[in-house]
């Protein structure tokens, strides 16, 4: 082999790559980048009005057995109105990228999840997730494949890049890797072991944003979690937004757009769409309602009661918010004010 | 002996805060590390740069977030980006300290936050890695904070969620983890521990106020190495406790 560059001292002196280790975990969603390209080519690039209700978006774009993902961090910017609707329609057998608190807890509590690429499901300050425990310890969630938080974000990044894997230095040496679907190889440039994480292409992604126009040009204020990467790693993407704005508002500050319209299939207007989670600069967490869920989730019967009251007995997000009342919601805005324009 | 004028959370927070250096970067999670960072910023480390994994860099910790991505994690921050940028920054070597917790820790500082029992048929399913594995892989020095008892300080963790020194000297480097990284301190309700240079095993550095060396050993399942001189930590000062109770966590959410 003709080498024109000097060989670094540690590079392996052979022409085949050596696989050092492989995780035992299933590759729940294999990274078919060619199919993804073809899918993206076929997607409409027209700037059309994609507004619809939660009910229509969920009915049209999510089906049983789909691989879905929600983008959020902790109880911040959770797509709760969309998740309520998935529960309302009882779309089950879902495979889920598991980084979450309230919304994945609801899906688990409703028994809709069969397989997890899991990084963190818990209740943060309130401790372990009761629903995760019940569903995994009983075997109703059939597969738990382990990753780190950045591992999942990097898997989305690989999909967003349009490549089948990404080399990273997280997860090495741990049981997290052993129970993942990662592969460790000897790096062809340094000779050191490096983890390859498979791209994760979602059937459906759900992201809640601060504002979007009718066609799905979406902007997020504050930290962006992994919205940029995940939005680009979805076959279908449902956006819910606190506020729908004119496209001219987007065009005035295009540098603020995290998610361009051509990625988006549905746009749902959902003020307080993250409730009882928070939305930076707009409203704070509803601590009382979060505690109500934490308590209810401790037992299957009270979990079912909670879902009945806050999901099944209300036909849509507007009726859900009416359970709390304007005065109560307005108070949640108070601690979140103060964003410099 | 009468009860001390502080509880175990306050003790952990004050002990951890004293380990936070001014003018450096530290991965901060919610809970005790967050309170410790807020306390350190008000005392000896006004230029501590808290790094929150979901995107906040350099926040001024005036109020407490309950969520790892809450608005306070980028309050008056110098940058608000996302998780990938933050962990890539750590992967490039920019983040000095990382604070961790866990249900179990072993003598090499390996941490478990994934399962108790077998992975595929767990007795208790815990949350999983979250950012723990990333912090434990990339921060130069990690500090674990946990209550101290035999159930937590075990011979073998049921699952290595976050790598410590794995099986001993050189093991991290052999698996490809960044060179020169690893566990630095373990702050507990009974002691502050470090890791012996050669064996990379946990070593008792100092006991908490009123705690004896024997008590620490009795509450540890594995054999504990002792530093040549085992110190005694001073108790939380009245000023530390005042700041914690009146300013940092006035609503007593954590303390």
HADDOCK unambig.tbl for C-alpha pairs under 7 A between the chains (distance, minus, plus):
assign (segid A and resid 73 and name CA) (segid B and resid 54 and name CA) 6.77 0.50 0.50
assign (segid A and resid 73 and name CA) (segid B and resid 68 and name CA) 6.81 0.50 0.50
assign (segid A and resid 73 and name CA) (segid B and resid 69 and name CA) 5.37 0.50 0.50
assign (segid A and resid 74 and name CA) (segid B and resid 67 and name CA) 5.39 0.50 0.50
assign (segid A and resid 74 and name CA) (segid B and resid 68 and name CA) 5.96 0.50 0.50
assign (segid A and resid 74 and name CA) (segid B and resid 69 and name CA) 6.20 0.50 0.50
assign (segid A and resid 75 and name CA) (segid B and resid 67 and name CA) 6.06 0.50 0.50
assign (segid A and resid 76 and name CA) (segid B and resid 69 and name CA) 6.13 0.50 0.50
assign (segid A and resid 76 and name CA) (segid B and resid 70 and name CA) 6.13 0.50 0.50
assign (segid A and resid 118 and name CA) (segid B and resid 128 and name CA) 6.95 0.50 0.50
assign (segid A and resid 119 and name CA) (segid B and resid 128 and name CA) 5.33 0.50 0.50
assign (segid A and resid 119 and name CA) (segid B and resid 129 and name CA) 5.40 0.50 0.50
assign (segid A and resid 119 and name CA) (segid B and resid 130 and name CA) 5.00 0.50 0.50
assign (segid A and resid 120 and name CA) (segid B and resid 127 and name CA) 4.97 0.50 0.50
assign (segid A and resid 120 and name CA) (segid B and resid 128 and name CA) 4.89 0.50 0.50
assign (segid A and resid 120 and name CA) (segid B and resid 129 and name CA) 6.03 0.50 0.50
assign (segid A and resid 120 and name CA) (segid B and resid 130 and name CA) 4.52 0.50 0.50
assign (segid A and resid 121 and name CA) (segid B and resid 127 and name CA) 4.82 0.50 0.50
assign (segid A and resid 121 and name CA) (segid B and resid 128 and name CA) 6.94 0.50 0.50
assign (segid A and resid 122 and name CA) (segid B and resid 127 and name CA) 5.10 0.50 0.50
assign (segid A and resid 124 and name CA) (segid B and resid 67 and name CA) 6.78 0.50 0.50
assign (segid A and resid 125 and name CA) (segid B and resid 31 and name CA) 6.82 0.50 0.50
assign (segid A and resid 125 and name CA) (segid B and resid 66 and name CA) 6.47 0.50 0.50
assign (segid A and resid 128 and name CA) (segid B and resid 126 and name CA) 6.38 0.50 0.50
assign (segid A and resid 128 and name CA) (segid B and resid 127 and name CA) 6.39 0.50 0.50
assign (segid A and resid 133 and name CA) (segid B and resid 124 and name CA) 6.63 0.50 0.50
assign (segid A and resid 133 and name CA) (segid B and resid 125 and name CA) 5.18 0.50 0.50
assign (segid A and resid 136 and name CA) (segid B and resid 125 and name CA) 6.79 0.50 0.50
assign (segid A and resid 137 and name CA) (segid B and resid 121 and name CA) 6.54 0.50 0.50
assign (segid A and resid 137 and name CA) (segid B and resid 122 and name CA) 5.85 0.50 0.50
assign (segid A and resid 137 and name CA) (segid B and resid 123 and name CA) 6.67 0.50 0.50
assign (segid A and resid 137 and name CA) (segid B and resid 124 and name CA) 6.89 0.50 0.50
assign (segid A and resid 137 and name CA) (segid B and resid 125 and name CA) 6.59 0.50 0.50
assign (segid A and resid 147 and name CA) (segid B and resid 129 and name CA) 6.89 0.50 0.50
assign (segid A and resid 148 and name CA) (segid B and resid 129 and name CA) 5.29 0.50 0.50
assign (segid A and resid 148 and name CA) (segid B and resid 130 and name CA) 5.48 0.50 0.50
assign (segid A and resid 148 and name CA) (segid B and resid 131 and name CA) 5.93 0.50 0.50
assign (segid A and resid 148 and name CA) (segid B and resid 133 and name CA) 5.86 0.50 0.50
assign (segid A and resid 148 and name CA) (segid B and resid 134 and name CA) 6.44 0.50 0.50
assign (segid A and resid 149 and name CA) (segid B and resid 130 and name CA) 4.91 0.50 0.50
assign (segid A and resid 149 and name CA) (segid B and resid 131 and name CA) 4.99 0.50 0.50
assign (segid A and resid 150 and name CA) (segid B and resid 83 and name CA) 6.63 0.50 0.50
assign (segid A and resid 150 and name CA) (segid B and resid 84 and name CA) 6.07 0.50 0.50
assign (segid A and resid 150 and name CA) (segid B and resid 87 and name CA) 6.50 0.50 0.50
assign (segid A and resid 150 and name CA) (segid B and resid 131 and name CA) 6.83 0.50 0.50
assign (segid A and resid 150 and name CA) (segid B and resid 134 and name CA) 6.62 0.50 0.50
assign (segid A and resid 153 and name CA) (segid B and resid 84 and name CA) 6.16 0.50 0.50
assign (segid A and resid 154 and name CA) (segid B and resid 84 and name CA) 6.80 0.50 0.50
assign (segid A and resid 169 and name CA) (segid B and resid 177 and name CA) 6.16 0.50 0.50
assign (segid A and resid 170 and name CA) (segid B and resid 133 and name CA) 6.76 0.50 0.50
assign (segid A and resid 170 and name CA) (segid B and resid 134 and name CA) 5.45 0.50 0.50
assign (segid A and resid 170 and name CA) (segid B and resid 137 and name CA) 5.64 0.50 0.50
assign (segid A and resid 171 and name CA) (segid B and resid 133 and name CA) 6.16 0.50 0.50
assign (segid A and resid 172 and name CA) (segid B and resid 175 and name CA) 5.94 0.50 0.50
assign (segid A and resid 172 and name CA) (segid B and resid 176 and name CA) 6.46 0.50 0.50
assign (segid A and resid 172 and name CA) (segid B and resid 177 and name CA) 6.15 0.50 0.50
assign (segid A and resid 173 and name CA) (segid B and resid 163 and name CA) 6.60 0.50 0.50
assign (segid A and resid 173 and name CA) (segid B and resid 172 and name CA) 6.90 0.50 0.50
assign (segid A and resid 173 and name CA) (segid B and resid 175 and name CA) 5.26 0.50 0.50
assign (segid A and resid 174 and name CA) (segid B and resid 160 and name CA) 5.32 0.50 0.50
assign (segid A and resid 174 and name CA) (segid B and resid 161 and name CA) 6.02 0.50 0.50
assign (segid A and resid 174 and name CA) (segid B and resid 162 and name CA) 6.32 0.50 0.50
assign (segid A and resid 174 and name CA) (segid B and resid 163 and name CA) 5.62 0.50 0.50
assign (segid A and resid 175 and name CA) (segid B and resid 159 and name CA) 5.96 0.50 0.50
assign (segid A and resid 175 and name CA) (segid B and resid 160 and name CA) 4.91 0.50 0.50
assign (segid A and resid 175 and name CA) (segid B and resid 161 and name CA) 5.82 0.50 0.50
assign (segid A and resid 176 and name CA) (segid B and resid 160 and name CA) 6.78 0.50 0.50
assign (segid A and resid 176 and name CA) (segid B and resid 161 and name CA) 5.20 0.50 0.50
assign (segid A and resid 192 and name CA) (segid B and resid 176 and name CA) 5.67 0.50 0.50
assign (segid A and resid 193 and name CA) (segid B and resid 175 and name CA) 6.13 0.50 0.50
assign (segid A and resid 193 and name CA) (segid B and resid 176 and name CA) 4.61 0.50 0.50
assign (segid A and resid 194 and name CA) (segid B and resid 176 and name CA) 6.07 0.50 0.50
assign (segid A and resid 222 and name CA) (segid B and resid 80 and name CA) 6.01 0.50 0.50
assign (segid A and resid 223 and name CA) (segid B and resid 54 and name CA) 6.91 0.50 0.50
assign (segid A and resid 223 and name CA) (segid B and resid 55 and name CA) 5.25 0.50 0.50
assign (segid A and resid 223 and name CA) (segid B and resid 56 and name CA) 6.55 0.50 0.50
assign (segid A and resid 223 and name CA) (segid B and resid 80 and name CA) 4.74 0.50 0.50
assign (segid A and resid 223 and name CA) (segid B and resid 81 and name CA) 5.06 0.50 0.50
assign (segid A and resid 223 and name CA) (segid B and resid 82 and name CA) 5.73 0.50 0.50
assign (segid A and resid 224 and name CA) (segid B and resid 55 and name CA) 6.86 0.50 0.50
assign (segid A and resid 224 and name CA) (segid B and resid 81 and name CA) 5.94 0.50 0.50
assign (segid A and resid 224 and name CA) (segid B and resid 82 and name CA) 4.89 0.50 0.50
assign (segid A and resid 225 and name CA) (segid B and resid 54 and name CA) 4.96 0.50 0.50
assign (segid A and resid 225 and name CA) (segid B and resid 55 and name CA) 6.31 0.50 0.50
assign (segid A and resid 225 and name CA) (segid B and resid 82 and name CA) 4.34 0.50 0.50
assign (segid A and resid 225 and name CA) (segid B and resid 83 and name CA) 5.25 0.50 0.50
assign (segid A and resid 226 and name CA) (segid B and resid 82 and name CA) 5.93 0.50 0.50
assign (segid A and resid 226 and name CA) (segid B and resid 83 and name CA) 6.02 0.50 0.50
assign (segid A and resid 226 and name CA) (segid B and resid 84 and name CA) 6.85 0.50 0.50
assign (segid A and resid 280 and name CA) (segid B and resid 71 and name CA) 5.42 0.50 0.50
